[in-house]
Amino acid sequence: MPAAKRKDFGFVTFDTHDNVVACAEGINNAELLEGNDEVKVRARLSRQVNK
């Protein structure tokens, strides 16, 4: 899908770094159904935004 605009994404915040890592490891490469298609889920960590 490199030439297509990606519309399906989200941002999630967590209280602890351990929860972040557990979620990312648990959901990475999971497959979800979208209509009749299987969609592979990918999670990655980003840098924390300082407020």
C-alpha positions as CSV (number, residue, x, y, z in Angstrom):
1,M,0.0,0.0,0.0
2,P,2.9,2.4,-0.5
3,A,1.2,4.6,-3.1
4,A,-2.1,4.9,-1.2
5,K,-2.9,7.5,1.4
6,R,-3.3,5.9,4.7
7,K,-6.4,6.8,6.6
8,D,-6.6,4.2,9.3
9,F,-4.4,5.0,12.3
10,G,-4.7,6.1,15.9
11,F,-2.8,7.4,18.8
12,V,-3.0,5.9,22.3
13,T,-1.5,7.2,25.6
14,F,-0.6,5.1,28.6
15,D,0.3,5.7,32.2
16,T,3.5,3.6,32.3
17,H,6.2,2.5,29.8
18,D,5.6,-1.1,30.8
19,N,2.0,-0.9,29.7
20,V,3.1,0.6,26.4
21,V,5.5,-2.2,25.7
22,A,3.0,-4.9,26.7
23,C,0.4,-3.4,24.4
24,A,2.7,-3.0,21.4
25,E,4.1,-6.5,21.8
26,G,0.6,-8.0,22.2
27,I,-1.1,-6.3,19.2
28,N,1.9,-6.3,16.8
29,N,1.1,-8.4,13.7
30,A,-2.4,-9.3,14.9
31,E,-5.0,-9.8,12.1
32,L,-8.4,-8.1,12.2
33,L,-11.3,-8.5,9.9
34,E,-12.4,-5.5,7.9
35,G,-15.4,-6.5,5.9
36,N,-14.3,-9.6,4.0
37,D,-10.6,-8.6,4.2
38,E,-8.0,-9.5,6.8
39,V,-6.0,-6.5,8.0
40,K,-2.6,-6.9,9.8
41,V,-2.2,-4.5,12.8
42,R,1.2,-2.9,13.4
43,A,2.2,-1.1,16.5
44,R,5.3,1.0,17.2
45,L,6.5,3.3,19.8
46,S,6.9,7.0,19.2
47,R,8.8,9.6,21.1
48,Q,6.9,11.2,24.1
49,V,5.6,14.7,23.4
50,N,6.7,17.1,26.1
51,K,3.9,19.4,27.2
